Amino acid sequence: MDFKEYISLGKVKKVQPDISQAKGLLQTAEEDFIILSSTTITAKNASFYFKNIYAVLRSGLEAFLSLHGFKSYSHEAILQYAFEK
């Protein structure tokens, strides 16, 4: 499915670009990444680590969408937007 289909399905909304929101998302993602990058991955924390690194990546991509005037309600749409750009 291409990104335009997510818009037509209502899983993505066209909004005003929001630089402030994008900066906030990137700042949080960076702070979380710094903490995660200092963590040693073990069998006990691997699931925790993976979930949180995914959240960092998603926040960065949401910031990218915000800069371009989109609000996504779908993880798949976020990844599709990044893929198409």
TARA-V35155 format. One record per pair of residues at least 24 apart in sequence whose C-alpha atoms are under 6 Angstrom apart, sorted by the first residue. I is the first residue (numbers start at 1). J is the second residue. Records with the same first field share a line. If there is no record, write none. Layout:
# TARA-V35155
I = J, J
This chain:
# TARA-V35155
3 = 80, 81
11 = 73, 74
12 = 71, 72, 73
13 = 70, 71
14 = 69, 70
15 = 69, 70
16 = 69
17 = 66, 67, 68, 69
18 = 66, 67
19 = 67
22 = 63, 66
25 = 59, 63
26 = 60
29 = 56, 59
